Amino acid sequence: MSGVISPASGATGPAYGKDFPDPHVLVVGGVFYAYSTNVAGMNVPVMTSTNLTSWTATSDALRALPQWATPGRTWAPTVLARGGAYALYYTVEETSTQRQCLSVGSAPSPKGPFTDTSSGPLVCQLPLGGSIDPYVFTDPQGSSYLLWKSDNNALGQPTGLWGQPLAAGGTGFALGSSPVWLLTQSAPWQAPAMEGPAMVKSGATYYLFYGANRWDSSSSAIGYATCSTPLGPCADQSTSRPWLATSPTLKPPLGPQGPTVFTDPTGTTRLGFSAWNGTAGYPGGVRALWIAPLSFPNGKPTLH
């Protein structure tokens, strides 16, 4: 279905009911690894499951931040598997500028602990307010890209989504590459920010999902654009209304946001996202993890 979709299209509850915002799900050897924005004093919480319903206790995949970073603002992690090694891209505040920027760490295991020995950010578009919400996408040919959001709303401006090819080893950008603009917040429902990009290919089309509106409210929602390549050009398909939004009955999930797309061991494509499970907003609310199968009949993304 395009347009507003009812809660997870029939889902009876979240896959994980505790606070787990801005999720990313990686599948390795039949095990699901889920990562989230900092909660419970951890920089990058990670948990595992073999069935998407029972999860291990969370642990910290990134025990130490680089010296240039300020603790407490590590957001929206994403992990790339490449040749038996793993790269963790994440958002963190640069202490000297007090802006959110992107950094990367590495580990021999998807559960970490990841090590980030950088001397400064990998990406930090300071003239655009900073850079947040990284997302790794690998196309069917095996080439990987990093997507992210420029934090223009920190300057009171419309936000944008960007992409850049990653190096063959998965850590850092391809030599000679530059950031490419993909999409800009333009529809009234998207204000005050478009954020949290995620991408998947179906047929000949690349689908760029994103969160928008106020993340701390039930008005938060998910839209999508269609792209000719992982680096565009892209056309926003959710200009008149969101693709996935709070149900008119105001039943959870409330304010869906932070999309992530993955394929399970059976070959089923799934959309994960965070949404308020009960009260919308902090304190009192939790952004739980929700997961539903995703398909593209007639070229339209549909949750089942």
VOGU-3710 file (C-alpha; in Angstrom, 3 decimals, decimal comma):
1> msgvispasg> 0,000/0,000/0,000  1,144/3,513/-0,592  -0,082/6,352/1,580  -0,903/5,902/5,251  -0,570/2,314/6,439  -2,222/0,865/9,514  0,056/-0,242/12,369  2,661/-2,595/10,883  -0,116/-3,939/8,637  -1,503/-6,301/11,226
11> atgpaygkdf> 1,421/-6,613/13,630  0,166/-7,274/17,151  3,146/-5,802/18,956  6,784/-4,782/18,656  9,582/-7,241/17,965  11,349/-5,735/20,996  9,323/-3,647/23,434  12,037/-1,700/25,270  13,659/1,548/24,150  15,616/0,863/20,934
21> pdphvlvvgg> 15,607/3,969/18,705  17,095/4,336/15,207  17,565/0,593/14,699  19,839/-1,179/12,245  19,558/-4,935/11,661  22,412/-7,033/10,223  22,069/-10,750/9,409  25,177/-12,921/9,822  25,125/-16,729/9,770  21,409/-16,963/10,517
31> vfyaystnva> 21,705/-14,581/13,498  20,072/-11,147/13,597  22,240/-8,398/15,113  20,273/-5,255/16,053  21,977/-1,948/16,931  20,443/1,284/18,244  21,047/4,856/19,333  22,567/5,218/22,811  20,322/4,041/25,664  20,934/2,722/29,187
41> gmnvpvmtst> 24,393/4,299/29,366  25,713/2,381/26,343  27,243/4,090/23,305  25,912/1,560/20,771  23,566/-1,068/22,229  23,585/-4,384/20,363  21,452/-7,495/20,864  20,965/-10,733/18,931  18,125/-13,029/17,970  17,539/-16,117/15,841
51> nltswtatsd> 13,792/-15,536/15,382  13,206/-11,726/15,631  11,057/-12,164/18,750  13,428/-13,404/21,488  16,468/-11,193/22,055  19,590/-11,413/24,185  20,318/-8,688/26,713  21,894/-5,622/25,149  25,627/-5,023/25,429  27,800/-2,104/24,272
61> alralpqwat> 29,254/-2,619/20,796  31,375/0,554/21,141  32,871/0,679/24,624  35,106/3,711/24,034  34,661/6,822/21,897  37,540/8,561/20,096  39,194/11,377/22,050  37,652/14,103/19,873  34,074/13,006/20,699  31,649/13,896/23,503
71> pgrtwaptvl> 29,825/10,997/25,228  26,044/10,750/25,393  25,203/11,664/21,780  25,996/8,518/19,778  23,124/7,945/17,375  21,897/5,805/14,480  24,600/3,131/14,101  24,919/1,001/10,961  27,225/-1,970/10,385  28,775/-3,315/7,172
81> arggayalyy> 30,115/-6,870/6,872  33,079/-7,132/4,522  35,490/-10,063/4,165  35,115/-11,396/7,693  35,511/-7,924/9,234  32,888/-5,378/10,280  32,719/-1,587/10,039  30,506/0,421/12,392  29,420/3,840/11,126  27,740/6,030/13,725
91> tveetstqrq> 26,859/9,599/14,744  28,754/11,334/17,538  29,260/14,899/18,739  32,551/16,587/17,906  33,572/18,296/21,150  35,347/21,246/19,533  32,390/22,298/17,351  29,501/20,799/19,377  28,061/19,496/16,108  26,970/15,959/15,295
101> clsvgsapsp> 29,350/14,219/12,870  29,981/10,730/11,459  32,757/8,363/12,467  33,690/4,722/11,847  35,124/1,883/13,910  36,065/-1,714/13,117  35,848/-5,148/14,755  36,366/-8,811/13,838  32,874/-9,676/15,142  29,460/-8,116/14,411
111> kgpftdtssg> 28,873/-7,859/18,152  32,068/-5,877/18,641  33,625/-4,392/20,587  34,350/-1,940/17,786  37,462/0,229/17,965  37,560/3,790/16,636  41,058/5,288/16,696  40,258/8,253/14,436  41,673/11,713/15,097  38,560/13,457/13,746
121> plvcqlplgg> 35,224/12,884/12,027  34,857/10,963/8,781  32,052/13,317/7,668  31,044/16,619/9,244  29,302/19,115/6,972  29,710/22,067/9,314  28,328/24,670/6,841  25,169/22,511/6,744  24,897/22,133/10,526  26,729/18,799/10,797
131> sidpyvftdp> 26,059/15,244/9,608  24,011/12,461/11,236  22,133/9,192/10,622  24,552/7,066/8,554  23,222/4,002/6,721  25,234/1,430/4,783  23,698/0,043/1,585  25,231/-2,721/-0,558  23,889/-3,150/-4,085  23,433/-6,544/-5,799
141> qgssyllwks> 26,821/-6,122/-7,503  28,550/-5,927/-4,109  29,380/-2,214/-4,140  28,642/-0,418/-0,870  27,554/3,148/-0,189  27,148/5,324/2,876  23,957/7,395/3,097  23,397/10,104/5,690  21,538/13,304/6,587  23,006/16,787/6,691
151> dnnalgqptg> 21,835/18,365/9,944  20,538/21,597/8,402  17,677/21,802/10,899  20,295/22,687/13,529  20,573/25,941/11,535  16,824/26,293/11,028  17,024/25,106/7,400  15,479/22,183/5,434  17,492/18,993/5,730  19,030/16,883/2,958
161> lwgqplaagg> 20,049/13,263/2,330  23,438/12,355/0,855  25,385/9,363/-0,437  28,969/8,421/-1,258  30,648/5,176/-2,407  32,637/3,266/0,179  36,106/1,810/-0,376  36,322/-1,840/-1,424  37,401/-2,802/2,097  34,294/-1,170/3,551
171> tgfalgsspv> 36,041/1,299/5,864  36,134/4,869/4,587  35,219/6,265/1,188  36,283/5,182/-2,289  39,353/7,048/-3,508  38,428/10,145/-5,484  34,734/10,014/-4,551  32,691/12,956/-3,267  29,353/13,322/-1,442  26,314/13,321/-3,734
181> wlltqsapwq> 23,049/15,077/-2,838  20,053/12,705/-3,069  16,968/14,414/-1,630  15,859/17,523/0,241  12,975/18,018/2,650  10,258/19,795/0,677  6,760/18,606/1,717  4,886/20,316/4,570  4,365/17,031/6,470  8,158/16,458/6,562
191> apamegpamv> 8,952/19,565/8,651  10,998/20,172/10,713  13,342/17,486/9,362  13,816/14,652/6,876  16,267/12,133/8,347  17,277/8,501/8,834  17,782/7,252/5,252  17,642/3,543/4,317  17,840/1,947/0,869  16,889/-1,303/-0,875
201> ksgatyylfy> 16,715/-2,359/-4,529  13,696/-4,081/-6,076  13,690/-4,772/-9,795  15,439/-1,894/-11,517  14,485/0,649/-8,847  16,299/1,768/-5,722  13,921/2,717/-2,898  15,152/5,382/-0,484  13,137/5,330/2,753  13,391/8,143/5,292
211> ganrwdssss> 11,854/9,387/8,523  10,385/12,879/8,821  8,372/15,289/11,004  8,960/15,497/14,782  10,750/12,366/15,996  9,479/12,845/19,573  5,793/12,785/18,659  3,121/10,613/17,083  3,366/12,863/14,004  6,683/11,268/13,015
221> aigyatcstp> 6,283/9,140/9,881  8,169/7,374/7,087  8,231/8,350/3,415  10,127/7,069/0,404  11,709/8,131/-2,847  12,592/6,147/-5,959  16,106/6,400/-7,380  17,726/5,312/-10,658  21,031/4,427/-8,945  22,248/4,352/-5,326
231> lgpcadqsts> 23,486/7,916/-5,905  20,358/9,192/-7,642  18,700/10,871/-9,277  15,861/10,350/-6,775  12,219/11,407/-6,899  10,254/11,795/-3,673  7,071/9,693/-3,820  5,696/10,919/-0,462  5,184/14,611/-1,057  1,445/14,725/-0,339
241> rpwlatsptl> 1,488/12,449/2,704  3,676/9,858/4,462  3,909/6,265/3,320  3,846/4,849/6,865  2,248/6,884/9,649  0,410/6,586/12,942  -2,944/4,834/12,592  -6,041/7,090/12,795  -7,068/4,972/15,802  -3,870/6,125/17,596
251> kpplgpqgpt> -2,859/2,549/18,399  0,857/1,697/18,507  3,164/1,888/16,688  3,007/5,667/17,099  5,258/7,954/15,077  7,242/5,421/12,989  10,797/6,528/12,233  14,348/5,267/11,715  13,769/2,736/8,898  16,161/-0,157/8,250
261> vftdptgttr> 15,810/-2,805/5,526  17,261/-6,319/5,638  16,759/-9,784/4,152  16,273/-12,751/6,486  17,740/-16,248/5,868  14,528/-17,333/4,057  14,989/-14,552/1,496  12,181/-12,390/2,896  12,842/-8,651/2,783  11,838/-6,915/6,005
271> lgfsawngta> 11,470/-3,334/7,184  12,512/-2,532/10,731  11,742/0,801/12,370  11,340/2,388/15,771  8,028/3,773/17,023  6,474/4,768/20,313  4,772/1,847/22,056  2,163/3,681/24,144  2,964/7,210/25,268  4,644/9,259/22,531
281> gypggvralw> 7,664/11,207/23,727  10,105/11,198/26,623  9,759/10,880/29,558  7,296/8,045/29,779  7,495/6,652/26,255  9,789/4,082/24,653  10,731/3,839/20,992  10,322/0,098/20,510  11,618/-1,983/17,594  8,983/-3,045/15,038
291> iaplsfpngk> 9,573/-5,412/12,100  7,314/-6,429/9,186  7,806/-8,144/5,790  8,247/-5,713/2,900  7,449/-6,312/-0,776  7,033/-4,214/-3,926  3,945/-5,280/-5,926  3,604/-3,145/-9,050  6,589/-1,140/-7,878  4,888/0,086/-4,694
301> ptlh> 6,412/-0,711/-1,283  3,959/-2,705/0,850  4,134/-3,968/4,437  2,525/-7,318/5,314
//
